[in-house]
């Protein structure tokens, strides 16, 4: 049975996401797109934002400007 839900993964580096999905045998399950494809013309039932900085050193260097990442 096919899932009733559709998931689109928008990423800064879609090729890295696609590679990761391939490595865990999920490449045919989810659509992957560049952030530039995420526009207000698209309709989604829910948006889960995982945008952020993953490197603790970079977090410390960014300080309060880290909040600008979410605003973009």
PQR file of N, CA, C, O and H, with PARSE charges and radii, in Angstrom:
ATOM      1  N   UNK A   1       0.840  -1.182   0.000 -0.4000 1.5000
ATOM      2  CA  UNK A   1       0.000   0.000   0.000 -0.0000 2.0000
ATOM      3  C   UNK A   1       0.885   1.244   0.000  0.5500 1.7000
ATOM      4  O   UNK A   1       1.823   1.344   0.791 -0.5500 1.4000
ATOM      5  N   UNK A   2       0.593   2.160  -0.859 -0.4000 1.5000
ATOM      6  CA  UNK A   2       1.362   3.404  -0.938 -0.0000 2.0000
ATOM      7  C   UNK A   2       0.939   4.334   0.194  0.5500 1.7000
ATOM      8  O   UNK A   2      -0.239   4.407   0.546 -0.5500 1.4000
ATOM      9  H   UNK A   2      -0.169   2.078  -1.502  0.4000 1.0000
ATOM     10  N   UNK A   3       1.914   5.044   0.758 -0.4000 1.5000
ATOM     11  CA  UNK A   3       1.610   6.012   1.817 -0.0000 2.0000
ATOM     12  C   UNK A   3       0.646   7.072   1.308  0.5500 1.7000
ATOM     13  O   UNK A   3       0.703   7.473   0.145 -0.5500 1.4000
ATOM     14  H   UNK A   3       2.870   4.985   0.471  0.4000 1.0000
ATOM     15  N   UNK A   4      -0.231   7.516   2.184 -0.4000 1.5000
ATOM     16  CA  UNK A   4      -1.182   8.562   1.833 -0.0000 2.0000
ATOM     17  C   UNK A   4      -0.559   9.947   1.981  0.5500 1.7000
ATOM     18  O   UNK A   4      -1.202  10.954   1.683 -0.5500 1.4000
ATOM     19  H   UNK A   4      -0.277   7.190   3.128  0.4000 1.0000
ATOM     20  N   UNK A   5       0.671  10.001   2.433 -0.4000 1.5000
ATOM     21  CA  UNK A   5       1.337  11.273   2.685 -0.0000 2.0000
ATOM     22  C   UNK A   5       2.483  11.472   1.705  0.5500 1.7000
ATOM     23  O   UNK A   5       3.164  10.525   1.312 -0.5500 1.4000
ATOM     24  H   UNK A   5       1.193   9.183   2.675  0.4000 1.0000
ATOM     25  N   UNK A   6       2.675  12.712   1.325 -0.4000 1.5000
ATOM     26  CA  UNK A   6       3.763  13.075   0.431 -0.0000 2.0000
ATOM     27  C   UNK A   6       4.699  14.004   1.189  0.5500 1.7000
ATOM     28  O   UNK A   6       4.248  14.926   1.869 -0.5500 1.4000
ATOM     29  H   UNK A   6       2.121  13.481   1.644  0.4000 1.0000
ATOM     30  N   UNK A   7       5.983  13.766   1.075 -0.4000 1.5000
ATOM     31  CA  UNK A   7       6.975  14.571   1.788 -0.0000 2.0000
ATOM     32  C   UNK A   7       7.974  15.118   0.779  0.5500 1.7000
ATOM     33  O   UNK A   7       8.550  14.367  -0.008 -0.5500 1.4000
ATOM     34  H   UNK A   7       6.349  13.017   0.523  0.4000 1.0000
ATOM     35  N   UNK A   8       8.174  16.426   0.809 -0.4000 1.5000
ATOM     36  CA  UNK A   8       9.172  17.072  -0.034 -0.0000 2.0000
ATOM     37  C   UNK A   8      10.248  17.650   0.872  0.5500 1.7000
ATOM     38  O   UNK A   8       9.951  18.404   1.798 -0.5500 1.4000
ATOM     39  H   UNK A   8       7.706  17.036   1.448  0.4000 1.0000
ATOM     40  N   UNK A   9      11.481  17.298   0.605 -0.4000 1.5000
ATOM     41  CA  UNK A   9      12.608  17.767   1.409 -0.0000 2.0000
ATOM     42  C   UNK A   9      13.320  18.890   0.660  0.5500 1.7000
ATOM     43  O   UNK A   9      13.921  18.655  -0.388 -0.5500 1.4000
ATOM     44  H   UNK A   9      11.723  16.686  -0.147  0.4000 1.0000
ATOM     45  N   UNK A  10      13.255  20.098   1.191 -0.4000 1.5000
ATOM     46  CA  UNK A  10      13.966  21.235   0.611 -0.0000 2.0000
ATOM     47  C   UNK A  10      15.292  21.381   1.353  0.5500 1.7000
ATOM     48  O   UNK A  10      15.333  21.295   2.580 -0.5500 1.4000
ATOM     49  H   UNK A  10      12.768  20.289   2.043  0.4000 1.0000
ATOM     50  N   UNK A  11      16.370  21.601   0.610 -0.4000 1.5000
ATOM     51  CA  UNK A  11      17.692  21.642   1.236 -0.0000 2.0000
ATOM     52  C   UNK A  11      18.604  22.646   0.551  0.5500 1.7000
ATOM     53  O   UNK A  11      18.426  22.982  -0.620 -0.5500 1.4000
ATOM     54  H   UNK A  11      16.337  21.672  -0.387  0.4000 1.0000
ATOM     55  N   UNK A  12      19.585  23.115   1.313 -0.4000 1.5000
ATOM     56  CA  UNK A  12      20.624  23.966   0.722 -0.0000 2.0000
ATOM     57  C   UNK A  12      21.465  23.162  -0.259  0.5500 1.7000
ATOM     58  O   UNK A  12      21.894  23.660  -1.300 -0.5500 1.4000
ATOM     59  H   UNK A  12      19.730  22.842   2.264  0.4000 1.0000
ATOM     60  N   UNK A  13      21.684  21.910   0.104 -0.4000 1.5000
ATOM     61  CA  UNK A  13      22.486  21.009  -0.736 -0.0000 2.0000
ATOM     62  C   UNK A  13      21.655  19.768  -1.062  0.5500 1.7000
ATOM     63  O   UNK A  13      21.846  18.716  -0.453 -0.5500 1.4000
ATOM     64  H   UNK A  13      21.336  21.506   0.950  0.4000 1.0000
ATOM     65  N   UNK A  14      20.741  19.888  -2.014 -0.4000 1.5000
ATOM     66  CA  UNK A  14      19.858  18.760  -2.313 -0.0000 2.0000
ATOM     67  C   UNK A  14      20.595  17.496  -2.743  0.5500 1.7000
ATOM     68  O   UNK A  14      20.125  16.384  -2.501 -0.5500 1.4000
ATOM     69  H   UNK A  14      20.586  20.743  -2.509  0.4000 1.0000
ATOM     70  N   UNK A  15      21.745  17.669  -3.376 -0.4000 1.5000
ATOM     71  CA  UNK A  15      22.509  16.484  -3.796 -0.0000 2.0000
ATOM     72  C   UNK A  15      22.986  15.682  -2.591  0.5500 1.7000
ATOM     73  O   UNK A  15      23.052  14.455  -2.658 -0.5500 1.4000
ATOM     74  H   UNK A  15      22.127  18.572  -3.573  0.4000 1.0000
ATOM     75  N   UNK A  16      23.318  16.350  -1.495 -0.4000 1.5000
ATOM     76  CA  UNK A  16      23.742  15.648  -0.276 -0.0000 2.0000
ATOM     77  C   UNK A  16      22.561  14.906   0.349  0.5500 1.7000
ATOM     78  O   UNK A  16      22.720  13.793   0.851 -0.5500 1.4000
ATOM     79  H   UNK A  16      23.264  17.347  -1.441  0.4000 1.0000
ATOM     80  N   UNK A  17      21.392  15.514   0.318 -0.4000 1.5000
ATOM     81  CA  UNK A  17      20.197  14.857   0.854 -0.0000 2.0000
ATOM     82  C   UNK A  17      19.851  13.639  -0.001  0.5500 1.7000
ATOM     83  O   UNK A  17      19.541  12.569   0.523 -0.5500 1.4000
ATOM     84  H   UNK A  17      21.263  16.418  -0.091  0.4000 1.0000
ATOM     85  N   UNK A  18      19.905  13.810  -1.308 -0.4000 1.5000
ATOM     86  CA  UNK A  18      19.628  12.692  -2.212 -0.0000 2.0000
ATOM     87  C   UNK A  18      20.596  11.543  -1.989  0.5500 1.7000
ATOM     88  O   UNK A  18      20.201  10.378  -2.001 -0.5500 1.4000
ATOM     89  H   UNK A  18      20.157  14.679  -1.735  0.4000 1.0000
ATOM     90  N   UNK A  19      21.852  11.871  -1.786 -0.4000 1.5000
ATOM     91  CA  UNK A  19      22.867  10.843  -1.536 -0.0000 2.0000
ATOM     92  C   UNK A  19      22.582  10.107  -0.226  0.5500 1.7000
ATOM     93  O   UNK A  19      22.714   8.885  -0.148 -0.5500 1.4000
ATOM     94  H   UNK A  19      22.173  12.818  -1.776  0.4000 1.0000
ATOM     95  N   UNK A  20      22.194  10.858   0.788 -0.4000 1.5000
ATOM     96  CA  UNK A  20      21.868  10.241   2.086 -0.0000 2.0000
ATOM     97  C   UNK A  20      20.655   9.322   1.958  0.5500 1.7000
ATOM     98  O   UNK A  20      20.661   8.211   2.489 -0.5500 1.4000
ATOM     99  H   UNK A  20      22.087  11.850   0.723  0.4000 1.0000
ATOM    100  N   UNK A  21      19.626   9.773   1.264 -0.4000 1.5000
ATOM    101  CA  UNK A  21      18.443   8.930   1.060 -0.0000 2.0000
ATOM    102  C   UNK A  21      18.804   7.658   0.305  0.5500 1.7000
ATOM    103  O   UNK A  21      18.298   6.578   0.614 -0.5500 1.4000
ATOM    104  H   UNK A  21      19.621  10.675   0.832  0.4000 1.0000
ATOM    105  N   UNK A  22      19.674   7.790  -0.678 -0.4000 1.5000
ATOM    106  CA  UNK A  22      20.120   6.620  -1.441 -0.0000 2.0000
ATOM    107  C   UNK A  22      20.852   5.635  -0.535  0.5500 1.7000
ATOM    108  O   UNK A  22      20.681   4.423  -0.666 -0.5500 1.4000
ATOM    109  H   UNK A  22      20.085   8.667  -0.929  0.4000 1.0000
ATOM    110  N   UNK A  23      21.662   6.151   0.378 -0.4000 1.5000
ATOM    111  CA  UNK A  23      22.456   5.279   1.249 -0.0000 2.0000
ATOM    112  C   UNK A  23      21.596   4.486   2.239  0.5500 1.7000
ATOM    113  O   UNK A  23      22.035   3.467   2.772 -0.5500 1.4000
ATOM    114  H   UNK A  23      21.802   7.135   0.484  0.4000 1.0000
ATOM    115  N   UNK A  24      20.376   4.957   2.478 -0.4000 1.5000
ATOM    116  CA  UNK A  24      19.480   4.236   3.396 -0.0000 2.0000
ATOM    117  C   UNK A  24      18.248   3.687   2.655  0.5500 1.7000
ATOM    118  O   UNK A  24      17.204   3.429   3.254 -0.5500 1.4000
ATOM    119  H   UNK A  24      20.019   5.785   2.045  0.4000 1.0000
ATOM    120  N   UNK A  25      18.406   3.519   1.349 -0.4000 1.5000
ATOM    121  CA  UNK A  25      17.368   2.929   0.489 -0.0000 2.0000
ATOM    122  C   UNK A  25      16.031   3.651   0.545  0.5500 1.7000
ATOM    123  O   UNK A  25      14.979   3.013   0.553 -0.5500 1.4000
ATOM    124  H   UNK A  25      19.255   3.728   0.863  0.4000 1.0000
ATOM    125  N   UNK A  26      16.067   4.963   0.583 -0.4000 1.5000
ATOM    126  CA  UNK A  26      14.834   5.753   0.575 -0.0000 2.0000
ATOM    127  C   UNK A  26      14.790   6.753  -0.576  0.5500 1.7000
ATOM    128  O   UNK A  26      13.954   7.656  -0.576 -0.5500 1.4000
ATOM    129  H   UNK A  26      16.922   5.481   0.577  0.4000 1.0000
ATOM    130  N   UNK A  27      15.676   6.603  -1.553 -0.4000 1.5000
ATOM    131  CA  UNK A  27      15.766   7.589  -2.624 -0.0000 2.0000
ATOM    132  C   UNK A  27      14.509   7.649  -3.487  0.5500 1.7000
ATOM    133  O   UNK A  27      14.236   8.677  -4.107 -0.5500 1.4000
ATOM    134  H   UNK A  27      16.355   5.869  -1.553  0.4000 1.0000
ATOM    135  N   UNK A  28      13.746   6.569  -3.535 -0.4000 1.5000
ATOM    136  CA  UNK A  28      12.536   6.578  -4.355 -0.0000 2.0000
ATOM    137  C   UNK A  28      11.287   6.965  -3.560  0.5500 1.7000
ATOM    138  O   UNK A  28      10.176   6.930  -4.090 -0.5500 1.4000
ATOM    139  H   UNK A  28      13.968   5.734  -3.032  0.4000 1.0000
ATOM    140  N   UNK A  29      11.467   7.325  -2.318 -0.4000 1.5000
ATOM    141  CA  UNK A  29      10.317   7.592  -1.440 -0.0000 2.0000
ATOM    142  C   UNK A  29      10.008   9.078  -1.259  0.5500 1.7000
ATOM    143  O   UNK A  29       8.850   9.446  -1.063 -0.5500 1.4000
ATOM    144  H   UNK A  29      12.369   7.353  -1.888  0.4000 1.0000
ATOM    145  N   UNK A  30      11.021   9.930  -1.321 -0.4000 1.5000
ATOM    146  CA  UNK A  30      10.831  11.349  -1.036 -0.0000 2.0000
ATOM    147  C   UNK A  30      11.372  12.224  -2.161  0.5500 1.7000
ATOM    148  O   UNK A  30      12.402  11.923  -2.765 -0.5500 1.4000
ATOM    149  H   UNK A  30      11.962   9.631  -1.481  0.4000 1.0000
ATOM    150  N   UNK A  31      10.658  13.307  -2.426 -0.4000 1.5000
ATOM    151  CA  UNK A  31      11.134  14.296  -3.398 -0.0000 2.0000
ATOM    152  C   UNK A  31      12.142  15.205  -2.697  0.5500 1.7000
ATOM    153  O   UNK A  31      11.951  15.578  -1.540 -0.5500 1.4000
ATOM    154  H   UNK A  31       9.821  13.551  -1.935  0.4000 1.0000
ATOM    155  N   UNK A  32      13.201  15.553  -3.395 -0.4000 1.5000
ATOM    156  CA  UNK A  32      14.232  16.449  -2.852 -0.0000 2.0000
ATOM    157  C   UNK A  32      14.353  17.641  -3.786  0.5500 1.7000
ATOM    158  O   UNK A  32      14.414  17.481  -5.005 -0.5500 1.4000
ATOM    159  H   UNK A  32      13.356  15.250  -4.335  0.4000 1.0000
ATOM    160  N   UNK A  33      14.387  18.847  -3.206 -0.4000 1.5000
ATOM    161  CA  UNK A  33      14.474  20.057  -4.021 -0.0000 2.0000
ATOM    162  C   UNK A  33      15.362  21.094  -3.346  0.5500 1.7000
ATOM    163  O   UNK A  33      15.577  21.055  -2.134 -0.5500 1.4000
ATOM    164  H   UNK A  33      14.337  18.977  -2.215  0.4000 1.0000
ATOM    165  N   UNK A  34      15.871  22.014  -4.143 -0.4000 1.5000
ATOM    166  CA  UNK A  34      16.654  23.130  -3.635 -0.0000 2.0000
ATOM    167  C   UNK A  34      15.710  24.129  -2.953  0.5500 1.7000
ATOM    168  O   UNK A  34      14.536  24.220  -3.311 -0.5500 1.4000
ATOM    169  H   UNK A  34      15.696  22.045  -5.127  0.4000 1.0000
ATOM    170  N   UNK A  35      16.226  24.873  -1.975 -0.4000 1.5000
ATOM    171  CA  UNK A  35      15.424  25.876  -1.278 -0.0000 2.0000
ATOM    172  C   UNK A  35      14.768  26.861  -2.231  0.5500 1.7000
ATOM    173  O   UNK A  35      13.690  27.378  -1.938 -0.5500 1.4000
ATOM    174  H   UNK A  35      17.180  24.799  -1.685  0.4000 1.0000
ATOM    175  N   UNK A  36      15.398  27.126  -3.360 -0.4000 1.5000
ATOM    176  CA  UNK A  36      14.829  28.091  -4.299 -0.0000 2.0000
ATOM    177  C   UNK A  36      13.481  27.625  -4.840  0.5500 1.7000
ATOM    178  O   UNK A  36      12.702  28.435  -5.344 -0.5500 1.4000
ATOM    179  H   UNK A  36      16.274  26.706  -3.598  0.4000 1.0000
ATOM    180  N   UNK A  37      13.200  26.330  -4.740 -0.4000 1.5000
ATOM    181  CA  UNK A  37      11.926  25.790  -5.183 -0.0000 2.0000
ATOM    182  C   UNK A  37      10.809  25.967  -4.172  0.5500 1.7000
ATOM    183  O   UNK A  37       9.650  25.684  -4.475 -0.5500 1.4000
ATOM    184  H   UNK A  37      13.832  25.673  -4.330  0.4000 1.0000
ATOM    185  N   UNK A  38      11.137  26.428  -2.982 -0.4000 1.5000
ATOM    186  CA  UNK A  38      10.139  26.636  -1.937 -0.0000 2.0000
ATOM    187  C   UNK A  38       9.597  28.056  -2.063  0.5500 1.7000
ATOM    188  O   UNK A  38      10.277  29.026  -1.727 -0.5500 1.4000
ATOM    189  H   UNK A  38      12.078  26.657  -2.736  0.4000 1.0000
ATOM    190  N   UNK A  39       8.377  28.162  -2.547 -0.4000 1.5000
ATOM    191  CA  UNK A  39       7.772  29.476  -2.764 -0.0000 2.0000
ATOM    192  C   UNK A  39       6.397  29.530  -2.131  0.5500 1.7000
ATOM    193  O   UNK A  39       5.836  28.501  -1.757 -0.5500 1.4000
ATOM    194  H   UNK A  39       7.825  27.374  -2.820  0.4000 1.0000
ATOM    195  N   UNK A  40       5.859  30.724  -2.012 -0.4000 1.5000
ATOM    196  CA  UNK A  40       4.536  30.885  -1.408 -0.0000 2.0000
ATOM    197  C   UNK A  40       3.432  30.348  -2.315  0.5500 1.7000
ATOM    198  O   UNK A  40       2.295  30.193  -1.870 -0.5500 1.4000
ATOM    199  H   UNK A  40       6.315  31.560  -2.316  0.4000 1.0000
ATOM    200  N   UNK A  41       3.742  30.067  -3.558 -0.4000 1.5000
ATOM    201  CA  UNK A  41       2.757  29.494  -4.467 -0.0000 2.0000
ATOM    202  C   UNK A  41       2.531  28.008  -4.217  0.5500 1.7000
ATOM    203  O   UNK A  41       1.532  27.451  -4.671 -0.5500 1.4000
ATOM    204  H   UNK A  41       4.666  30.193  -3.919  0.4000 1.0000
ATOM    205  N   UNK A  42       3.435  27.367  -3.508 -0.4000 1.5000
ATOM    206  CA  UNK A  42       3.295  25.947  -3.177 -0.0000 2.0000
ATOM    207  C   UNK A  42       2.341  25.797  -1.991  0.5500 1.7000
ATOM    208  O   UNK A  42       2.302  26.648  -1.103 -0.5500 1.4000
ATOM    209  H   UNK A  42       4.247  27.819  -3.139  0.4000 1.0000
ATOM    210  N   UNK A  43       1.591  24.730  -1.989 -0.4000 1.5000
ATOM    211  CA  UNK A  43       0.664  24.462  -0.888 -0.0000 2.0000
ATOM    212  C   UNK A  43       1.092  23.220  -0.130  0.5500 1.7000
ATOM    213  O   UNK A  43       1.290  22.153  -0.711 -0.5500 1.4000
ATOM    214  H   UNK A  43       1.623  24.039  -2.710  0.4000 1.0000
ATOM    215  N   UNK A  44       1.230  23.377   1.178 -0.4000 1.5000
ATOM    216  CA  UNK A  44       1.591  22.269   2.051 -0.0000 2.0000
ATOM    217  C   UNK A  44       0.637  22.264   3.238  0.5500 1.7000
ATOM    218  O   UNK A  44       0.190  23.318   3.690 -0.5500 1.4000
ATOM    219  H   UNK A  44       1.069  24.244   1.651  0.4000 1.0000
ATOM    220  N   UNK A  45       0.331  21.087   3.733 -0.4000 1.5000
ATOM    221  CA  UNK A  45      -0.499  20.968   4.939 -0.0000 2.0000
ATOM    222  C   UNK A  45       0.303  21.292   6.187  0.5500 1.7000
ATOM    223  O   UNK A  45      -0.246  21.779   7.175 -0.5500 1.4000
ATOM    224  H   UNK A  45       0.694  20.231   3.365  0.4000 1.0000
ATOM    225  N   UNK A  46       1.582  21.025   6.144 -0.4000 1.5000
ATOM    226  CA  UNK A  46       2.450  21.298   7.295 -0.0000 2.0000
ATOM    227  C   UNK A  46       3.858  21.579   6.797  0.5500 1.7000
ATOM    228  O   UNK A  46       4.287  21.057   5.768 -0.5500 1.4000
ATOM    229  H   UNK A  46       2.028  20.629   5.341  0.4000 1.0000
ATOM    230  N   UNK A  47       4.567  22.415   7.545 -0.4000 1.5000
ATOM    231  CA  UNK A  47       5.967  22.719   7.243 -0.0000 2.0000
ATOM    232  C   UNK A  47       6.755  22.486   8.519  0.5500 1.7000
ATOM    233  O   UNK A  47       6.445  23.051   9.568 -0.5500 1.4000
ATOM    234  H   UNK A  47       4.218  22.840   8.381  0.4000 1.0000
ATOM    235  N   UNK A  48       7.767  21.655   8.420 -0.4000 1.5000
ATOM    236  CA  UNK A  48       8.652  21.393   9.549 -0.0000 2.0000
ATOM    237  C   UNK A  48      10.009  21.978   9.183  0.5500 1.7000
ATOM    238  O   UNK A  48      10.621  21.570   8.196 -0.5500 1.4000
ATOM    239  H   UNK A  48       8.019  21.195   7.568  0.4000 1.0000
ATOM    240  N   UNK A  49      10.474  22.925   9.971 -0.4000 1.5000
ATOM    241  CA  UNK A  49      11.702  23.648   9.662 -0.0000 2.0000
ATOM    242  C   UNK A  49      12.869  23.056  10.443  0.5500 1.7000
ATOM    243  O   UNK A  49      12.922  23.142  11.670 -0.5500 1.4000
ATOM    244  H   UNK A  49       9.977  23.256  10.773  0.4000 1.0000
ATOM    245  N   UNK A  50      13.800  22.453   9.709 -0.4000 1.5000
ATOM    246  CA  UNK A  50      15.024  21.943  10.309 -0.0000 2.0000
ATOM    247  C   UNK A  50      16.232  22.752   9.843  0.5500 1.7000
ATOM    248  O   UNK A  50      17.365  22.274   9.896 -0.5500 1.4000
ATOM    249  H   UNK A  50      13.757  22.384   8.713  0.4000 1.0000
ATOM    250  N   UNK A  51      15.986  23.970   9.389 -0.4000 1.5000
ATOM    251  CA  UNK A  51      17.064  24.838   8.918 -0.0000 2.0000
ATOM    252  C   UNK A  51      17.860  25.307  10.122  0.5500 1.7000
ATOM    253  O   UNK A  51      17.293  25.693  11.145 -0.5500 1.4000
ATOM    254  H   UNK A  51      15.065  24.359   9.346  0.4000 1.0000
ATOM    255  N   UNK A  52      19.148  25.272   9.995 -0.4000 1.5000
ATOM    256  CA  UNK A  52      19.972  25.750  11.094 -0.0000 2.0000
ATOM    257  C   UNK A  52      21.433  25.412  10.887  0.5500 1.7000
ATOM    258  O   UNK A  52      21.833  24.901   9.841 -0.5500 1.4000
ATOM    259  H   UNK A  52      19.609  24.958   9.165  0.4000 1.0000
ATOM    260  N   UNK A  53      22.199  25.702  11.883 -0.4000 1.5000
ATOM    261  CA  UNK A  53      23.630  25.453  11.857 -0.0000 2.0000
ATOM    262  C   UNK A  53      23.898  24.171  12.636  0.5500 1.7000
ATOM    263  O   UNK A  53      23.455  24.031  13.776 -0.5500 1.4000
ATOM    264  H   UNK A  53      21.873  26.118  12.733  0.4000 1.0000
ATOM    265  N   UNK A  54      24.613  23.247  12.035 -0.4000 1.5000
ATOM    266  CA  UNK A  54      24.865  21.974  12.686 -0.0000 2.0000
ATOM    267  C   UNK A  54      26.196  21.895  13.411  0.5500 1.7000
ATOM    268  O   UNK A  54      26.439  20.944  14.154 -0.5500 1.4000
ATOM    269  H   UNK A  54      24.974  23.361  11.109  0.4000 1.0000
ATOM    270  N   UNK A  55      27.044  22.858  13.210 -0.4000 1.5000
ATOM    271  CA  UNK A  55      28.384  22.843  13.797 -0.0000 2.0000
ATOM    272  C   UNK A  55      28.411  23.744  15.031  0.5500 1.7000
ATOM    273  O   UNK A  55      28.243  24.957  14.903 -0.5500 1.4000
ATOM    274  H   UNK A  55      26.847  23.631  12.607  0.4000 1.0000
ATOM    275  N   UNK A  56      28.619  23.175  16.229 -0.4000 1.5000
ATOM    276  CA  UNK A  56      28.621  23.981  17.456 -0.0000 2.0000
ATOM    277  C   UNK A  56      29.624  25.136  17.431  0.5500 1.7000
ATOM    278  O   UNK A  56      29.354  26.190  18.006 -0.5500 1.4000
ATOM    279  H   UNK A  56      28.756  22.190  16.333  0.4000 1.0000
ATOM    280  N   UNK A  57      30.753  24.963  16.789 -0.4000 1.5000
ATOM    281  CA  UNK A  57      31.742  26.041  16.702 -0.0000 2.0000
ATOM    282  C   UNK A  57      31.174  27.196  15.890  0.5500 1.7000
ATOM    283  O   UNK A  57      31.342  28.361  16.250 -0.5500 1.4000
ATOM    284  H   UNK A  57      30.973  24.107  16.322  0.4000 1.0000
ATOM    285  N   UNK A  58      30.502  26.868  14.793 -0.4000 1.5000
ATOM    286  CA  UNK A  58      29.907  27.909  13.962 -0.0000 2.0000
ATOM    287  C   UNK A  58      28.770  28.614  14.707  0.5500 1.7000
ATOM    288  O   UNK A  58      28.577  29.818  14.542 -0.5500 1.4000
ATOM    289  H   UNK A  58      30.366  25.921  14.501  0.4000 1.0000
ATOM    290  N   UNK A  59      28.025  27.878  15.519 -0.4000 1.5000
ATOM    291  CA  UNK A  59      26.967  28.481  16.332 -0.0000 2.0000
ATOM    292  C   UNK A  59      27.566  29.536  17.257  0.5500 1.7000
ATOM    293  O   UNK A  59      27.034  30.640  17.370 -0.5500 1.4000
ATOM    294  H   UNK A  59      28.182  26.899  15.653  0.4000 1.0000
ATOM    295  N   UNK A  60      28.664  29.199  17.913 -0.4000 1.5000
ATOM    296  CA  UNK A  60      29.314  30.134  18.832 -0.0000 2.0000
ATOM    297  C   UNK A  60      29.812  31.375  18.094  0.5500 1.7000
ATOM    298  O   UNK A  60      29.695  32.490  18.603 -0.5500 1.4000
ATOM    299  H   UNK A  60      29.096  28.301  17.821  0.4000 1.0000
ATOM    300  N   UNK A  61      30.362  31.186  16.904 -0.4000 1.5000
ATOM    301  CA  UNK A  61      30.879  32.312  16.126 -0.0000 2.0000
ATOM    302  C   UNK A  61      29.736  33.222  15.662  0.5500 1.7000
ATOM    303  O   UNK A  61      29.886  34.444  15.632 -0.5500 1.4000
ATOM    304  H   UNK A  61      30.457  30.280  16.490  0.4000 1.0000
ATOM    305  N   UNK A  62      28.606  32.632  15.306 -0.4000 1.5000
ATOM    306  CA  UNK A  62      27.479  33.417  14.792 -0.0000 2.0000
ATOM    307  C   UNK A  62      26.784  34.234  15.876  0.5500 1.7000
ATOM    308  O   UNK A  62      26.224  35.292  15.592 -0.5500 1.4000
ATOM    309  H   UNK A  62      28.483  31.640  15.330  0.4000 1.0000
ATOM    310  N   UNK A  63      26.817  33.757  17.101 -0.4000 1.5000
ATOM    311  CA  UNK A  63      26.161  34.486  18.184 -0.0000 2.0000
ATOM    312  C   UNK A  63      24.690  34.721  17.902  0.5500 1.7000
ATOM    313  O   UNK A  63      24.004  33.821  17.418 -0.5500 1.4000
ATOM    314  H   UNK A  63      27.273  32.897  17.332  0.4000 1.0000
ATOM    315  N   UNK A  64      24.201  35.898  18.192 -0.4000 1.5000
ATOM    316  CA  UNK A  64      22.778  36.223  18.028 -0.0000 2.0000
ATOM    317  C   UNK A  64      22.358  36.262  16.566  0.5500 1.7000
ATOM    318  O   UNK A  64      21.168  36.156  16.269 -0.5500 1.4000
ATOM    319  H   UNK A  64      24.758  36.629  18.585  0.4000 1.0000
ATOM    320  N   UNK A  65      23.305  36.410  15.650 -0.4000 1.5000
ATOM    321  CA  UNK A  65      22.946  36.451  14.223 -0.0000 2.0000
ATOM    322  C   UNK A  65      22.429  35.107  13.715  0.5500 1.7000
ATOM    323  O   UNK A  65      21.944  35.012  12.588 -0.5500 1.4000
ATOM    324  H   UNK A  65      24.271  36.496  15.892  0.4000 1.0000
ATOM    325  N   UNK A  66      22.533  34.073  14.543 -0.4000 1.5000
ATOM    326  CA  UNK A  66      22.022  32.755  14.159 -0.0000 2.0000
ATOM    327  C   UNK A  66      20.525  32.813  13.861  0.5500 1.7000
ATOM    328  O   UNK A  66      20.018  32.013  13.074 -0.5500 1.4000
ATOM    329  H   UNK A  66      22.927  34.151  15.459  0.4000 1.0000
ATOM    330  N   UNK A  67      19.821  33.749  14.482 -0.4000 1.5000
ATOM    331  CA  UNK A  67      18.377  33.865  14.266 -0.0000 2.0000
ATOM    332  C   UNK A  67      18.066  34.326  12.846  0.5500 1.7000
ATOM    333  O   UNK A  67      16.961  34.100  12.354 -0.5500 1.4000
ATOM    334  H   UNK A  67      20.232  34.398  15.122  0.4000 1.0000
ATOM    335  N   UNK A  68      19.015  34.964  12.189 -0.4000 1.5000
ATOM    336  CA  UNK A  68      18.821  35.391  10.801 -0.0000 2.0000
ATOM    337  C   UNK A  68      18.657  34.188   9.863  0.5500 1.7000
ATOM    338  O   UNK A  68      17.986  34.291   8.836 -0.5500 1.4000
ATOM    339  H   UNK A  68      19.912  35.148  12.588  0.4000 1.0000
ATOM    340  N   UNK A  69      19.262  33.057  10.209 -0.4000 1.5000
ATOM    341  CA  UNK A  69      19.142  31.847   9.390 -0.0000 2.0000
ATOM    342  C   UNK A  69      17.680  31.440   9.288  0.5500 1.7000
ATOM    343  O   UNK A  69      17.202  31.095   8.207 -0.5500 1.4000
ATOM    344  H   UNK A  69      19.807  32.972  11.043  0.4000 1.0000
ATOM    345  N   UNK A  70      16.979  31.480  10.394 -0.4000 1.5000
ATOM    346  CA  UNK A  70      15.568  31.105  10.387 -0.0000 2.0000
ATOM    347  C   UNK A  70      14.729  32.121   9.629  0.5500 1.7000
ATOM    348  O   UNK A  70      13.770  31.748   8.954 -0.5500 1.4000
ATOM    349  H   UNK A  70      17.368  31.760  11.272  0.4000 1.0000
ATOM    350  N   UNK A  71      15.067  33.377   9.728 -0.4000 1.5000
ATOM    351  CA  UNK A  71      14.293  34.400   9.039 -0.0000 2.0000
ATOM    352  C   UNK A  71      14.368  34.273   7.530  0.5500 1.7000
ATOM    353  O   UNK A  71      13.418  34.616   6.827 -0.5500 1.4000
ATOM    354  H   UNK A  71      15.847  33.680  10.276  0.4000 1.0000
ATOM    355  N   UNK A  72      15.499  33.778   7.027 -0.4000 1.5000
ATOM    356  CA  UNK A  72      15.645  33.588   5.577 -0.0000 2.0000
ATOM    357  C   UNK A  72      14.767  32.468   5.118  0.5500 1.7000
ATOM    358  O   UNK A  72      14.744  32.148   3.929 -0.5500 1.4000
ATOM    359  H   UNK A  72      16.271  33.500   7.599  0.4000 1.0000
TER
END
